[in-house]
Amino acid sequence: MKGSRLRLIILAFLLLCAVLSIFVLYKENRNGLLKVVFLDVGQGDAIYIEAPNGNQILIDGGPSKAVLRELSKVMPFYDRSIDVVLATHADQDHVGGLPDVISNYNVGLFLEPGVPSDSSSYVELKGKIENLKIKRLEARRGMDVDLGDGAVLQILFPDRDPTGMETNTSSVVTRLVYGENEFLLTGDSPTAIENYLVSLGGLPSDVLKAGHHGSKTSTSVSFVSVVSPEYAVISAGKDNKYGHPNQETIDTLTNFGAKILRTDQSGRIIFKSDGVNLKIK
């Protein structure tokens, strides 16, 4: 009897040590680093951002609950909260996994453009947000999400009430800034919005998330020339029925010297920044 109790005590102690070791390693790995992860969710978008101080944002949730598997790979098992969830727009390939995220993580704030969809996933998502009383805001230009330690997510678009816009056109466009590094995240914004943003300025970025999964309706020559990215990330599903990414888009990015990274070829893509240097995994 005493031997069994002693073994249980030793086992509990070892388990506690293991958990503490994981926590310490996790803290050490994130200190001073911004982490931006383009999750491998198939034909869709999902971007996980973790600030140097540990604050987190999830931008979009892909088409399905595959986002949960991906989050489990980049977040410690004991962390069941996400500070901000941002849906760039209401299409299935961007919000399909968000109802499951809302159900499995405590979310502090939900941001969206304000253009609804009658898709079952979006209706379910809105219902969960209301039932759980999650704070909801409509994203507008001029708003900043201060992640702390110098990491800021700037809202660039919409800059008006997008009511009546097509969902892709209303996409929330953001620019993540940390020190000397910038990430331009465009949802499914079409060329017309890209051109408008060019006229407003403030776009140069180290990393560009190519709009609409590399479709030819986005990532125009004029836009890429102004952004001048070192890296371009295309989030698309392997052998998808849409033919994404389009060869014209690939050619445009290549012609401007951008190194192209694709989730359909590389899977999960991880950037880490100390505010000066970017590292890719």
Secondary structure as GFF3:
##gff-version 3
##sequence-region A 1 281
A	DSSP	alpha_helix	2	30	.	.	.	ID=ss1
A	DSSP	beta_strand	34	38	.	.	.	ID=ss2
A	DSSP	beta_strand	47	50	.	.	.	ID=ss3
A	DSSP	beta_strand	56	59	.	.	.	ID=ss4
A	DSSP	alpha_helix	66	74	.	.	.	ID=ss5
A	DSSP	beta_strand	81	86	.	.	.	ID=ss6
A	DSSP	alpha_helix	92	95	.	.	.	ID=ss7
A	DSSP	alpha_helix	98	104	.	.	.	ID=ss8
A	DSSP	beta_strand	106	112	.	.	.	ID=ss9
A	DSSP	alpha_helix	120	131	.	.	.	ID=ss10
A	DSSP	beta_strand	135	138	.	.	.	ID=ss11
A	DSSP	beta_strand	144	148	.	.	.	ID=ss12
A	DSSP	beta_strand	151	157	.	.	.	ID=ss13
A	DSSP	beta_strand	173	178	.	.	.	ID=ss14
A	DSSP	beta_strand	181	185	.	.	.	ID=ss15
A	DSSP	alpha_helix	191	200	.	.	.	ID=ss16
A	DSSP	beta_strand	207	209	.	.	.	ID=ss17
A	DSSP	three_ten_helix	211	214	.	.	.	ID=ss18
A	DSSP	alpha_helix	221	227	.	.	.	ID=ss19
A	DSSP	beta_strand	231	234	.	.	.	ID=ss20
A	DSSP	alpha_helix	247	255	.	.	.	ID=ss21
A	DSSP	beta_strand	259	262	.	.	.	ID=ss22
A	DSSP	alpha_helix	263	266	.	.	.	ID=ss23
A	DSSP	beta_strand	269	273	.	.	.	ID=ss24
A	DSSP	beta_strand	278	280	.	.	.	ID=ss25
###
